[in-house]
Amino acid sequence: MTTSTIWSAGRYDAVGDRIAPIAEQVVDAVARRRPLRGAALVDLACGTGSAALTAAARGAHVTGVDYTPELLTIAERRNGADAVHWLVADAGDTGLPAASFDAVVSNMGIIFVEPQRQLAEIDRLLKDGGTLAFSAWVRDTSNPLFDPVVAVLGPPAASGFSPDQWGDEAVLAERLGGSFTDVDIRAGRHVWEFESLDAAMRFLRAESPVHVKTFRRVSEPQRDELAAAFESTLAGHVDATGTVTFGAPYVVVSATYRAS
């Protein structure tokens, strides 16, 4: 089965593997609140399954949900994948039974779903007293993976929400305040590292789905301009060894669900 979703472009696992340490922190956030062994846990917008596989390895009964079948095909080939039930479905409308999970997790996944629809589904899936844990990028003053796109193509069309809103404490308080208590926000900084400028450009043009899709949808002159903008920006992050390194802030958020 194939799809035309943006996440099937390039190689999402090249991104998922890089942010897998954050997925482990998301699962750790659940473990601080309740035992994982025997817990019913669902990983929403699970991608290639880093959080799902981590939780299953710690004894949870895990369902991994993603609407891009190609990503689940990769997940199903990974070590420990037989312990996870993989489901092709929309994270905002899974079709899973109501009040059936002790924990809902997501590693940089649910932040891309329309917030109110996603919150309603999380509210529906969690048992009273269940745990929500997820990660989100935080808006920074500069972003080498995004700024060149804005410089060349302009800002993205307004959609009413953006993924990095989930990294804003005021937004979190507003969105989680109705159904969740004991909200915990832990900040981190992810290091993006590439062995060379060429490796970084290969990641953008052939691996990272969002960037691959962007390069494909523009005209050839814009493609060249975009590549030049990325090369110029990333060149400012090359050290004496030729390695490209820069940081990106993120948060891991956890909270306890209270059914109304």
N, C-alpha and C positions, 0 to 999 in steps of 0.2 A: 504493500500500500504506500502511495506517495502523496505528498501534500505540496501546496504552494506557500506554506507559512514561511515567514522570514527566517525562522530558526532552523529550517532545513537547508538553507544556503550555507556554503562553506563547510566547516567542520566544527560543530558546536562543542564537541569533546575537547577541542583545543582550548576553548574558553573554560568549560566546566572543570577540566583537570587543574587549571590554574587557580580557580576559586574554591577548589575542594577543601582546603584548610578552613575556609569560612563555614562550609557546610558542617564540618565537625564541631565548630563552635556553636552552631545552631542546635545540634543534637545535644551538646553539653548543657545548653540552656534548659532543655527539657529535663535532663537528668538531675539538675539542681533542684527541680520542683517535684519530681516523682520518679520512682524506679522505672527504668526502661524495659527491664525483663518482663515479658508478658503483656506490655502495654499495646493497645491498638493504636497505631500511628499512621497517618497519611501524609505523604510528601506531595504537596500541590505544586504544579508546574515544575516537576522534578528534573526535567532535562535528561541528562545521562545518568542520573541516579545517585549522586554523591551522598546526599543526606539520607536517602532511603537505604542505601547499602550500609552506611555507618550505623544507622539505628538498628537495622536487622542484625548486624554483627554483634550488637550489644543485647540481643534477645527480644527486641520488640517484634510484634506482628505487623508488618509494614505493607501498605499499599502505595505504589508510586503512580501518580497521575500526570500525564502530559498530553497536550493535544497534537503534538507532532510525532507521528509514528516512527519516523527515522531516528529520533533521539532515544525512544524506548528500545528500538532494535539494538542500538549500541549498548544501552544499559543492560539488556538481557544477556549480553555476551560477557559481562564482567564477573569477576570472582564474587561469589555469594549471591548472585542474581536470582537463583532458584528459591531463595528464602523470601523474595518479595513478590507480591501480586502486582503486575504492571497493567495499567488501564489507560487506554487512549480516550481521553475526555477533556473537556474544558474545565480548567481549575475553578471557574466561577459557576459551573453547573455540572457537577460530576456525575449526578445520578446515583451516588452512593447512599446507603440508608442514613436517615437522620439520627442524630445523637448516638453515633456508633463508634466514635473515636475518643481516646483519652488524650491524644495530642495531634495537632496539626503543625507541620513544619514547612518551610520553603526557603531555599537558598537563592536569593536574587531572582525569584520566579513570580510570586504573586504581585510584586510591585509593578508588573507590566499589565495587570488586569484592572479594568475599571473598578475603583475602590469600593463603591457601595455594593455593587454586585458581588465582589469578592468577599467582603465582610459578611454579607447575608449568607453566603454559602458556608463560610467558616462557622458562623453562628449556628447554622443548621447541622453541621457535621459533628461539632464538639458535644461531649457529655458535659453536664453541669460539673464544674470544678476542673474541667480539662485545661490543657496547656496549649497556648499558641506561641510558636517561636519562629522567627524569620530574620533574614538579613536584608539590608537595603543600602544602596549607595547614598552618600551624602554629597550635596552640591558643594563644590569647591571653587576657589577663585580662578583656577585654571584646570583644564582637563585635556591632556594631549591626545586622548582618544576621541574627543568630540569637538574641541574648538576649531580644528581645521575644516570640519564639515560646515559649521556655522559661517566661517569666514568665506568659504567658496560658494555654498549653496543657500546661505541664509538660515535663520532659525526654523525649526520644524513647525509645521502647522499646529495651531492651538487645538488641543484635544480635551481640555477641561482638567486633565491631570497629567502628571509626569512621574516616572519611577522614583526620582530622588525626593519627591514630597514625603515618602515614607521615612526618610532620614531626618526630617524636621520634627523636633520635639513638640512644637505647638500643633502640628498636623496630627501627630501620633496621639496626643492628648484628646483632640477633637474626635478622631476616628475610633479610638479604642475606649473612650470614656463611658460609653453607654453600656457595654456588655462585659468589660474586662476590668480586673482589679490587679493590684500589685504589679504594675508595669515596670519592667526593668530594661534599661537601655545601656548597652555597653559599646563604647566606641573602639574602633580599630583602624588600622591603615594597611591596606593591601599593597604589596609591592609588585608592580608589573616589571618584569625583567626579560630582556631579549639579548641573545648572545652578540647581536650586531644590528646595525641599522637595516641591513638587508633582511634579517630574520624578523624584525619588527614590521617591515613593509610586507613581507610574505604573510604574516599573521593577519594583517589588515586586508590584503587583497585576495587571500585564498582560504582563510580559516575562520575568522570572526564573522558569524552570520550577519550581524547588523551592518558591518563595514562591507562585506562582500556584496550584499544586496544594494547598498548605496552606490558602490562602484558600478554595478551592473545597470542601474536605472538611469544613469546620467549619460550625456553625449560624450563622444571621445575627447573633444577639447576640454570639457569639464573634468573628465576622468584624469587627464594629464595634469590639469590645474590642481585637482584634489590630491593627487599623489605628491606633487611638488610641495603642497602646503603641509602634508603630513611629514614629509622628509625634512622640511625646514624646522617644524616644531620639534620633532623627535631628535634632531641633531643637537638641540640644546640640552638633551638628557644623556648624551654619550660621554662615558668617562674615559680615562686614559687607556683602558684596556679594550675600548670599542664597544663595551656593553651598554645597552640602553636601559635605564632604570628610572622609574618615577613612582610616586605613591598615589593612592586613591583612598579617601576616607570612606568608612562604612560604619554601620551600626548593626548589632545583633539585639533584637528586641524580643522579650518574652513577657507573657502575661497570663493570668488565670481567668478562665471564662466563668461567668455567672449567668445562668439561664434566667430570663425574666419570668 
